[in-house]
Amino acid sequence: MSFADTFKALSDPARREILQLLKDGKMSAGEIGSHFDMTGATISYHLKILKNADLVWETKVKNYIYYELNTSVVEEILLWLTELTGENK
């Protein structure tokens, strides 16, 4: 994971909304897609970017792939931002 990949992934409002959906638990691509007016291919593209940035994990269960928020990366970003602002002194 690089901060560049992470911030690129976070720069898109649709990807930020996907992360908001995943904060409540695992979801399939179809479940995620039902919240958007986008094609399945576009949802897959956004999920790929989030996965490459390590912001989401995928788990395969039978014929389905479930996506889950990787909170450790989010915590790492928050820690860095807190250190940057000097609020942890």
DSSP file with accessible surface (Angstrom, degrees, kcal/mol):
  #  RESIDUE AA STRUCTURE BP1 BP2  ACC     N-H-->O    O-->H-N    N-H-->O    O-->H-N    TCO  KAPPA ALPHA  PHI   PSI    X-CA   Y-CA   Z-CA
    1    1 A M              0   0   81      0, 0.0     2,-0.4     0, 0.0    52,-0.1   0.000 360.0 360.0 360.0 131.6    0.0    0.0    0.0
    2    2 A S     >  -     0   0   45      1,-0.1     4,-2.3     0, 0.0     5,-0.2  -0.926 360.0-125.4-119.6 151.0    1.3    3.4   -0.9
    3    3 A F  H  > S+     0   0   64     -2,-0.4     4,-3.2     1,-0.2     5,-0.3   0.864 112.1  59.3 -61.1 -33.4   -0.2    6.7    0.2
    4    4 A A  H  > S+     0   0   74      1,-0.2     4,-2.2     2,-0.2    -1,-0.2   0.940 108.3  43.6 -61.1 -45.9   -0.4    7.7   -3.5
    5    5 A D  H  > S+     0   0   75      2,-0.2     4,-2.3     1,-0.2    -1,-0.2   0.897 114.9  50.8 -64.0 -40.4   -2.6    4.7   -4.3
    6    6 A T  H  X S+     0   0    0     -4,-2.3     4,-2.3     2,-0.2    -2,-0.2   0.949 112.5  43.9 -64.3 -48.6   -4.7    5.3   -1.2
    7    7 A F  H  X S+     0   0   85     -4,-3.2     4,-1.0     1,-0.2    -1,-0.2   0.859 111.9  54.0 -69.7 -31.2   -5.3    9.0   -2.0
    8    8 A K  H >< S+     0   0  117     -4,-2.2     3,-0.6    -5,-0.3     4,-0.4   0.940 110.7  47.0 -62.8 -44.8   -6.0    8.2   -5.6
    9    9 A A  H >< S+     0   0    0     -4,-2.3     3,-0.9     1,-0.2    -2,-0.2   0.896 113.3  48.2 -64.4 -38.1   -8.6    5.7   -4.5
   10   10 A L  H 3< S+     0   0   41     -4,-2.3    -1,-0.2     1,-0.2    -2,-0.2   0.624  93.3  78.8 -78.3 -11.3  -10.1    8.2   -2.1
   11   11 A S  T << S+     0   0   79     -4,-1.0    -1,-0.2    -3,-0.6    -2,-0.2   0.697  79.3  78.5 -73.1 -16.0  -10.3   11.0   -4.6
   12   12 A D  S <> S-     0   0   45     -3,-0.9     4,-2.1    -4,-0.4     3,-0.2  -0.804  71.9-146.4 -99.0 128.2  -13.4    9.6   -6.3
   13   13 A P  H  > S+     0   0   79      0, 0.0     4,-2.2     0, 0.0     5,-0.1   0.849  99.2  55.5 -59.9 -35.1  -16.8   10.2   -4.6
   14   14 A A  H  > S+     0   0   13      2,-0.2     4,-2.2     1,-0.2     5,-0.1   0.915 108.3  48.0 -65.0 -40.4  -18.2    6.9   -5.8
   15   15 A R  H  > S+     0   0   13     -3,-0.2     4,-2.2     2,-0.2    -1,-0.2   0.892 110.1  52.0 -68.6 -36.5  -15.3    5.0   -4.2
   16   16 A R  H  X S+     0   0  114     -4,-2.1     4,-2.0     1,-0.2    -1,-0.2   0.908 109.6  50.2 -64.6 -37.2  -15.8    7.0   -1.0
   17   17 A E  H  X S+     0   0   93     -4,-2.2     4,-2.3     2,-0.2    -2,-0.2   0.896 107.1  54.0 -68.0 -37.5  -19.4    6.0   -1.0
   18   18 A I  H  X S+     0   0    0     -4,-2.2     4,-2.2     1,-0.2    -1,-0.2   0.931 107.9  50.3 -60.4 -43.3  -18.5    2.4   -1.5
   19   19 A L  H  X S+     0   0   20     -4,-2.2     4,-1.0     1,-0.2    -1,-0.2   0.901 107.9  53.5 -62.3 -39.0  -16.3    2.6    1.6
   20   20 A Q  H >< S+     0   0  110     -4,-2.0     3,-0.5     1,-0.2     4,-0.4   0.906 108.9  49.1 -61.0 -42.0  -19.2    4.1    3.5
   21   21 A L  H >< S+     0   0   31     -4,-2.3     3,-1.1     1,-0.2    -1,-0.2   0.898 109.6  52.2 -62.7 -39.7  -21.4    1.1    2.5
   22   22 A L  H >< S+     0   0    3     -4,-2.2     3,-1.7     1,-0.2    47,-0.6   0.641  87.5  79.7 -76.6 -12.8  -18.7   -1.4    3.5
   23   23 A K  T << S+     0   0  126     -4,-1.0    -1,-0.2    -3,-0.5    -2,-0.2   0.775  91.5  55.1 -65.7 -20.3  -18.3    0.1    7.0
   24   24 A D  T <  S-     0   0  143     -3,-1.1    -1,-0.3    -4,-0.4     2,-0.2   0.488 124.8 -78.2 -89.3  -4.2  -21.5   -1.8    8.0
   25   25 A G  S <  S-     0   0   33     -3,-1.7    -1,-0.3    -4,-0.1    42,-0.1  -0.746  70.0 -23.1 135.7 179.0  -20.1   -5.1    6.8
   26   26 A K        +     0   0  110     -2,-0.2     2,-0.3    -3,-0.1    42,-0.2  -0.260  54.1 179.2 -62.9 145.6  -19.3   -7.4    3.9
   27   27 A M  E     -A   67   0A  26     40,-2.0    40,-3.4     4,-0.0     2,-0.1  -0.992  25.4-121.9-145.4 149.1  -21.2   -6.9    0.6
   28   28 A S  E  >  -A   66   0A  16     -2,-0.3     4,-2.5    38,-0.3     5,-0.2  -0.431  35.4-107.1 -80.8 165.2  -21.1   -8.6   -2.8
   29   29 A A  H  > S+     0   0   31     36,-0.8     4,-3.1     1,-0.2     5,-0.2   0.892 122.2  53.6 -60.4 -37.6  -20.4   -6.5   -5.9
   30   30 A G  H  > S+     0   0   58      2,-0.2     4,-1.5     1,-0.2    -1,-0.2   0.901 108.1  48.7 -64.5 -40.7  -24.1   -6.9   -6.8
   31   31 A E  H  4 S+     0   0   87      2,-0.2     4,-0.4     1,-0.2    -2,-0.2   0.915 114.1  46.4 -65.1 -41.6  -25.2   -5.5   -3.5
   32   32 A I  H >< S+     0   0    0     -4,-2.5     3,-1.8     1,-0.2    -2,-0.2   0.944 110.5  53.3 -63.5 -46.9  -22.8   -2.6   -3.8
   33   33 A G  H >< S+     0   0   18     -4,-3.1     3,-2.0     1,-0.3     5,-0.4   0.791  94.1  70.0 -61.2 -27.9  -23.9   -2.0   -7.4
   34   34 A S  T 3< S+     0   0   91     -4,-1.5    -1,-0.3     1,-0.3    -2,-0.2   0.692  94.3  57.8 -66.3 -14.2  -27.6   -1.8   -6.3
   35   35 A H  T <  S+     0   0   98     -3,-1.8     2,-0.3    -4,-0.4    -1,-0.3   0.430 105.6  58.5 -91.6  -1.5  -26.8    1.5   -4.6
   36   36 A F  S <  S-     0   0   31     -3,-2.0     2,-0.9    -4,-0.1     7,-0.0  -0.898  75.8-129.1-129.3 158.8  -25.5    3.2   -7.7
   37   37 A D  S    S+     0   0  170     -2,-0.3     2,-0.3     2,-0.0    -3,-0.1  -0.636  74.9 108.9-101.4  67.2  -26.6    4.0  -11.2
   38   38 A M  S    S-     0   0   66     -2,-0.9    -2,-0.1    -5,-0.4     2,-0.1  -0.953  72.5 -99.2-138.5 159.9  -23.6    2.4  -12.8
   39   39 A T     >  -     0   0   84     -2,-0.3     4,-2.1     1,-0.1     5,-0.2  -0.325  36.1-111.6 -73.8 161.6  -22.8   -0.6  -14.9
   40   40 A G  H  > S+     0   0   54      1,-0.2     4,-2.6     2,-0.2     5,-0.2   0.867 119.2  57.0 -60.4 -36.1  -21.4   -3.7  -13.2
   41   41 A A  H  > S+     0   0   75      2,-0.2     4,-2.1     1,-0.2    -1,-0.2   0.890 105.9  49.4 -64.6 -37.6  -18.1   -3.1  -15.1
   42   42 A T  H  > S+     0   0   53      2,-0.2     4,-2.3     1,-0.2    -2,-0.2   0.921 110.6  49.6 -69.0 -40.6  -17.8    0.4  -13.6
   43   43 A I  H  X S+     0   0    4     -4,-2.1     4,-2.7     1,-0.2    -2,-0.2   0.934 110.9  50.9 -61.4 -44.2  -18.5   -1.0  -10.1
   44   44 A S  H  X S+     0   0   64     -4,-2.6     4,-2.4     1,-0.2    -1,-0.2   0.891 108.0  52.9 -60.5 -39.6  -15.8   -3.7  -10.7
   45   45 A Y  H  X S+     0   0  125     -4,-2.1     4,-2.0     2,-0.2    -1,-0.2   0.938 110.9  45.9 -61.0 -47.5  -13.4   -1.0  -11.8
   46   46 A H  H  X S+     0   0   15     -4,-2.3     4,-2.4     1,-0.2    -2,-0.2   0.913 112.4  50.8 -63.8 -41.2  -13.9    1.0   -8.6
   47   47 A L  H  X S+     0   0    2     -4,-2.7     4,-2.7     1,-0.2    -1,-0.2   0.885 107.5  54.2 -64.3 -36.6  -13.6   -2.1   -6.5
   48   48 A K  H  X S+     0   0  133     -4,-2.4     4,-2.8     2,-0.2    -1,-0.2   0.920 108.9  47.8 -63.2 -43.1  -10.3   -3.0   -8.3
   49   49 A I  H  X S+     0   0   18     -4,-2.0     4,-1.5     2,-0.2    -2,-0.2   0.932 113.1  48.0 -64.4 -42.9   -8.9    0.5   -7.5
   50   50 A L  H  <>S+     0   0    0     -4,-2.4     5,-2.4     1,-0.2     6,-0.9   0.901 113.2  48.5 -64.3 -38.6  -10.0    0.2   -3.8
   51   51 A K  H ><5S+     0   0   81     -4,-2.7     3,-1.9     1,-0.2    -2,-0.2   0.924 108.6  52.6 -67.7 -43.0   -8.5   -3.3   -3.6
   52   52 A N  H 3<5S+     0   0   96     -4,-2.8    -1,-0.2     1,-0.3    -2,-0.2   0.802 108.9  50.9 -63.8 -27.3   -5.2   -2.2   -5.2
   53   53 A A  T 3<5S-     0   0    1     -4,-1.5    -1,-0.3    -5,-0.2    -2,-0.2   0.363 114.4-121.3 -87.9   3.4   -5.0    0.5   -2.6
   54   54 A D  T < 5S+     0   0   64     -3,-1.9    19,-0.3     2,-0.2    -3,-0.2   0.702  79.4 123.6  62.8  21.3   -5.6   -2.1    0.1
   55   55 A L  S   <S+     0   0    1     -5,-2.4    15,-2.8    -6,-0.2     2,-0.3   0.704  74.0  31.5 -82.8 -20.4   -8.7   -0.3    1.3
   56   56 A V  E     -B   69   0A   2     -6,-0.9     2,-0.3    13,-0.3    13,-0.2  -0.969  68.4-149.4-134.2 152.6  -10.9   -3.3    0.7
   57   57 A W  E     -B   68   0A 118     11,-2.6    11,-2.1    -2,-0.3     2,-0.4  -0.848  13.6-143.3-109.5 155.1  -10.4   -7.1    1.0
   58   58 A E  E     -B   67   0A  60     -2,-0.3     2,-0.4     9,-0.2     9,-0.2  -0.956  11.4-169.8-121.6 142.7  -12.2   -9.7   -1.1
   59   59 A T  E     -B   66   0A  52      7,-2.5     7,-3.3    -2,-0.4     2,-0.5  -1.000  15.3-141.3-129.0 129.5  -13.3  -13.1    0.1
   60   60 A K  E     +B   65   0A 152     -2,-0.4     2,-0.4     5,-0.2     5,-0.2  -0.801  20.1 177.1 -94.7 128.8  -14.6  -15.7   -2.3
   61   61 A V  E >   -B   64   0A  70      3,-2.9     3,-2.5    -2,-0.5     2,-0.2  -0.958  63.0 -57.3-131.5 109.0  -17.6  -17.8   -1.1
   62   62 A K  T 3  S-     0   0  198     -2,-0.4     0, 0.0     1,-0.3     0, 0.0  -0.345 122.9 -14.1  54.5-117.5  -18.8  -20.3   -3.6
   63   63 A N  T 3  S+     0   0  161     -2,-0.2     2,-0.3    -3,-0.1    -1,-0.3   0.324 123.8  83.0 -95.3   8.3  -19.8  -18.2   -6.7
   64   64 A Y  E <   - B   0  61A 139     -3,-2.5    -3,-2.9   -36,-0.0     2,-0.5  -0.842  61.1-149.8-116.9 150.3  -19.7  -14.9   -5.0
   65   65 A I  E     - B   0  60A  58     -2,-0.3   -36,-0.8    -5,-0.2     2,-0.4  -0.982  17.1-159.2-115.2 126.3  -17.0  -12.4   -4.0
   66   66 A Y  E     -AB  28  59A  66     -7,-3.3    -7,-2.5    -2,-0.5     2,-0.4  -0.869   4.1-148.2-107.3 141.8  -17.6  -10.3   -0.9
   67   67 A Y  E     -AB  27  58A  22    -40,-3.4   -40,-2.0    -2,-0.4     2,-0.3  -0.858  14.8-175.7-111.9 143.2  -15.8   -7.1   -0.2
   68   68 A E  E     - B   0  57A  63    -11,-2.1   -11,-2.6    -2,-0.4     2,-0.2  -0.995  31.2-104.4-140.6 142.6  -14.9   -5.8    3.2
   69   69 A L  E     - B   0  56A  30    -47,-0.6     2,-1.1    -2,-0.3   -13,-0.3  -0.449  25.3-138.9 -67.2 132.1  -13.4   -2.6    4.5
   70   70 A N    >>  -     0   0    8    -15,-2.8     4,-1.2    -2,-0.2     3,-0.7  -0.794  22.0-177.0 -92.0  94.7   -9.8   -2.9    5.5
   71   71 A T  H 3> S+     0   0   74     -2,-1.1     4,-2.9     1,-0.2     5,-0.2   0.761  72.4  69.3 -69.8 -22.6   -9.8   -0.8    8.7
   72   72 A S  H 3> S+     0   0   60      1,-0.2     4,-2.0     2,-0.2    -1,-0.2   0.896 101.0  47.0 -65.0 -35.7   -6.1   -1.1    9.3
   73   73 A V  H <> S+     0   0    7     -3,-0.7     4,-2.3   -19,-0.3    -1,-0.2   0.922 112.0  50.5 -70.2 -40.5   -5.3    1.0    6.3
   74   74 A V  H  X S+     0   0   52     -4,-1.2     4,-2.5     1,-0.2    -2,-0.2   0.931 110.8  49.4 -62.2 -42.7   -7.9    3.6    7.3
   75   75 A E  H  X S+     0   0  123     -4,-2.9     4,-2.5     1,-0.2    -1,-0.2   0.894 108.8  53.0 -63.5 -38.9   -6.3    3.6   10.8
   76   76 A E  H  X S+     0   0   95     -4,-2.0     4,-2.3     2,-0.2    -1,-0.2   0.913 109.9  47.9 -63.2 -41.6   -2.9    4.1    9.3
   77   77 A I  H  X S+     0   0   13     -4,-2.3     4,-2.7     2,-0.2    -2,-0.2   0.933 112.0  49.6 -64.1 -45.1   -4.1    7.1    7.3
   78   78 A L  H  X S+     0   0   99     -4,-2.5     4,-2.5     1,-0.2    -2,-0.2   0.901 110.3  50.6 -62.0 -40.3   -5.8    8.6   10.4
   79   79 A L  H  X S+     0   0   96     -4,-2.5     4,-2.6     2,-0.2    -1,-0.2   0.940 111.4  48.1 -62.2 -45.5   -2.6    8.1   12.4
   80   80 A W  H  X S+     0   0   93     -4,-2.3     4,-2.4     1,-0.2    -2,-0.2   0.929 112.5  48.2 -61.9 -44.3   -0.5    9.8    9.8
   81   81 A L  H  X S+     0   0   67     -4,-2.7     4,-2.0     1,-0.2    -1,-0.2   0.899 111.1  51.0 -64.3 -39.4   -2.9   12.7    9.5
   82   82 A T  H  X>S+     0   0   51     -4,-2.5     5,-1.5    -5,-0.2     4,-0.9   0.921 111.5  47.2 -63.6 -43.1   -3.0   13.1   13.3
   83   83 A E  H  <5S+     0   0  101     -4,-2.6     3,-0.3     1,-0.2    -2,-0.2   0.886 109.6  54.9 -64.7 -36.4    0.8   13.2   13.4
   84   84 A L  H  <5S+     0   0  113     -4,-2.4    -1,-0.2     1,-0.2    -2,-0.2   0.888 110.8  43.9 -64.4 -39.5    0.8   15.7   10.6
   85   85 A T  H  <5S-     0   0   86     -4,-2.0    -1,-0.2    -5,-0.1    -2,-0.2   0.609 107.4-127.1 -83.2 -10.9   -1.5   18.1   12.4
   86   86 A G  T ><5 +     0   0   27     -4,-0.9     3,-1.0    -3,-0.3    -3,-0.2   0.659  67.2 133.6  77.2  16.3    0.5   17.6   15.7
   87   87 A E  T 3 < +     0   0  150     -5,-1.5    -4,-0.1     1,-0.2    -5,-0.1   0.613  61.0  63.7 -76.7 -10.9   -2.7   16.7   17.6
   88   88 A N  T 3         0   0   89     -6,-0.6    -1,-0.2    -9,-0.1    -5,-0.1   0.285 360.0 360.0 -97.6  13.4   -1.1   13.7   19.3
   89   89 A K    <         0   0  222     -3,-1.0    -6,-0.0    -6,-0.0     0, 0.0  -0.473 360.0 360.0 -83.9 360.0    1.6   15.7   21.2
